[in-house]
Amino acid sequence: MMMGLMRLRRFRTPIILAIFIVLALYQFTSLKESSTFSVETLKSYSAHIPIPAHDAKPLVQEPLIREPTRKQLADDPSPKTTAKIEVHLHYTTPAVATKDAAAETLVPEIPVRSSQRPGAQPIGTGTDSPQKVIPAKSPEHWKKDPVYYPIPSKSLIPLPTGKPIAIPQIQASFAPETESDKSVRIKRQAAVKKAFLHSWQIYKEEAWGHDELIPVSGGFRDKFGGWGASLVDALDTLWMMGEVEEFEEAVEAVGLIDFTTTTLNEIPVFETTIRYIGGLIAAHDLTDGKYPVLLEKAIELGDMIYGAFDTPNHMPQLYYRWKGRQRSKDSKSGSRVVMAELTSLSLEFTRLSQLTGNDTYYDAIARITNAVEKYQFNTSSPGLWPMYADARGCTTDKKRKPKKRPTQVKESLLSQSKNKDSNQKEVFTDSTQKVESGESGITEKPIPIADVVGGTGKEVFTDSTQKVESGESGITEKPIPIADVVGGTGREVFTKDSPVMIQDETIQMPGAQIPESQAPEPQTFGSELPGIPGAPNSDVQDAENPKSFTKGITEQPIPIADVVGGTGREVFPDTEERPVRPNKIEHAHEKRWSGRDSPTHRTASVDGETLSVCDAELLMPVGTHVEKYGLGALIDSLYEYLIKEYLLLGGVPEADQYRRQYESSMDLVKEKLLFRPMVEGNPDVLLSGVLEVDSREEKLDPISSHLACFAGGMLAMGGQVLDRSDDLNVGSKLTDGCVWAYGAMKTGIMPEVFRVNKCNDTTDCEYSEEEWVKSLAPTEEWVEMHNKYKEPMGATLETPLRGSSKAPLVVDDALPPAPRPVHDPHHKRSPPGTPLDNKPFMNAEDYAREIIKDKKLPPGFKDLNDKKYILRPEAIESVWYMYRITADKKWQDKGWKMFEAVEKATLSPLAHSAIKDITLEQGDEGFEFRDEMESFWFGETLKYFYLLFSEPDLVSLDDYVLNTEAHPFKRPKPQKE
């Protein structure tokens, strides 16, 4: 017996292993059998799911079987029964079922957001094999708490409640329509509606409840939270078109959206606001509140987005990190925010305040507006706003140290000659500097310094009043007379001509004249003063000439280069030869107090912890060397929302802030950003360019974009509202410029971005083919070198776009650098490129003509920088505004040609799609669809086309103001006497 047991022990390991294998095989077989369901079984299961209710709680349901779509049936008329199409749906179910569950029909809500990257093929589209079901995790839901920087109710900026004023009529008075004109208009309107409904039906079949339809391949993309951007964007368009059943079906789906959760880690605040909140409010306004769920959902989402403003200076995180583990007291706005995104929330949040009576929403955007107004005349091109700004306010960046306390500053002022410590810079008065009165009482002056952050702490200068001694570097270094520049204030403490006068903590500065009625109110935040923690409170005191500021010190912004990593300001010697920066534009409203003082620092106690808070301030982003100004991408809706917010507030006194900013900026827009193109036919049109500003000069680049085409309609409307008759004329020419750009292309659609030759005079401009070709040609010297090295080079020279780091491809290292093109002596780039392989030796003109041929350039065009068309609305938007404002039917004819071109170029076998190249028509070699259909195809483009051919009282401009996504909000009306 014992011997037997001993023998058995020798085989125990193989025996145990065999047992495990048998058990594993048995388990695998059981799982396989239990996972096999028939279609009938699943249908029977789904029939017992009760109808979801509006007040139900979210529940993630298992994947269900869906019938094949029209496209899938077209691809395979007899699909296999085993080809199950799995769709992950998000349901809400009632707590108690009140009806016979077996008799209910399944009503899907917004599908669970896919974690796939944008553009990836989602589950359930274009597949003939079953997909593996992965159990969904419970989604995380947004919660209001914690709030780190609450605003006391008494500190909220309230929504203006004054009586709206009588604003001039915007729309023209239309004459009675003839039967012939009406017949043409109705046919055109029907064609637009047909295009909309075609895309809408495919969206319902392929992507219902998702953000975007994939219009060629089928399926969907979720780029904006997965809440159904196309669904919400289309609501008001459906209502305008009279599609009540479709509208109510969409409203029912909207009621099931859970805006408190998404798979996105960062919510795009701007896009979410204009598409979702804007779409919901517009549908609510158009239907006179008949569907309460629309406003309820707008509030739900508005409350979530408001969490993005929980930062020390209440400037929003434009990509909101909403999840609990991501939120902290260190959250802040960006160091390089897009100005259009930051400033284009005002209409939506203001209207939400008007509808709910909650001042919180208006307060959020009013703080942004105040910061934007202060920044307007402190930019590198005063009066205009650049495309980017640093919105962090009181930053916690280690490179920006806390400012000195008043006692330190006073000590420094009294002991300038003794204080030579490298960490305590000298405070001085510059007898050669003129200090002019500005919005903060003083004007910026570049400090002639070199390599401050680089570590020398020395000033390199050639002051005409100072003797410069020769050193090893040819100049003598002198300590920089600034206060705590590297320490982080970026501000110079100085006085004009006289010694610094310290009287009871007061510094007097001659020349800073601020009207008493417009001086800032005394600060009362505890025992602290703006920008100087711990300084005593006191009022602004008057003097005969100087203005006395009891703030410990008076600060002046320092426009320097690379002080804290680089502000984009260039250093110049203080001589007569120093290039002159653009002068500050004088406007009457500049006398208002909106000076660029440092942020007002305060403290807030949260859960027993003291946190630093401050008022919002915008600055030039660190590292900026060239600032760009324009009307297109990154900046467009900033200007648009100024005049529209004025309308939405009814022109009340508080709205005057928006009017001032709009009028002063439009004067400069017309002066600096617009140009007449030098093109074939000499059309009397205008386009907008991009102004590039560095410390040497301002230069207008004649590069225009489809996005900038909105400006024509904006100027025309603003001209009507504010009685600026010239603006209507300028708006008309800008709109015609975009219509011309459409007609200049083979497809009849303008490119996304293009560059043309610019006329020097908008009134006298004659096109010359010779000049056009010359502008594209390199120098003869370059051509000679290219011809010489052509054969060993054997490569294609490519032209990097402006600002690109892509260098020309050079195979032969012996090839010397190419000279600059003769047409652009300041632009450091190789000549415009074209494939040169197997080309005969050419002169400069031949080379230019090869460029024209290769790039398919119409006469006058220098480049088609971006050839795609993504179903954009901006051009037809301005055409619609011009028609409504002028009642001139020529705009309807122009718009109809544009619609025919868009319909022909973008209609794929499934739905309308963006295209890659507007120089190619369908059927041409190389033509491609981008397989994208943004939600604004429903929300803007087709809406504007439809309204162009509608009766004028449908969404009248005298009743509604449209947000940047074409969603109409009701305007307040003055009370009749």
WODA-V996727 format. One record per helix or strand. SS is the DSSP state (alpha for helix, beta for strand). FROM is the first residue (numbers start at 0). LEN is the number of residues. If there is no record, write none. Layout:
BEGIN
SS_FROM_LEN + SS_FROM_LEN
END
This chain:
BEGIN
alpha_1_9 + alpha_11_23 + alpha_38_9 + beta_56_4 + beta_63_2 + alpha_69_6 + beta_85_2 + beta_89_4 + alpha_100_3 + alpha_152_3 + alpha_178_29 + beta_211_2 + beta_219_2 + alpha_228_5 + alpha_234_6 + alpha_243_11 + beta_265_3 + alpha_268_18 + alpha_291_18 + beta_318_3 + beta_336_2 + alpha_338_5 + alpha_345_11 + alpha_358_18 + beta_387_3 + alpha_405_9 + beta_457_3 + beta_476_3 + alpha_484_5 + beta_490_3 + beta_501_1 + beta_506_3 + alpha_515_3 + beta_528_1 + beta_531_1 + beta_540_2 + beta_546_3 + beta_554_3 + alpha_587_4 + beta_600_6 + beta_608_6 + beta_618_1 + beta_626_3 + alpha_635_13 + alpha_652_20 + beta_673_2 + beta_676_1 + beta_686_2 + beta_689_4 + beta_697_4 + beta_702_3 + alpha_706_15 + alpha_724_19 + beta_752_4 + beta_757_1 + alpha_768_8 + alpha_779_9 + alpha_789_4 + alpha_843_12 + beta_860_6 + beta_868_1 + alpha_873_13 + alpha_889_17 + beta_906_1 + beta_911_1 + beta_914_1 + beta_928_1 + beta_932_1 + alpha_935_13 + beta_959_3 + beta_967_3
END
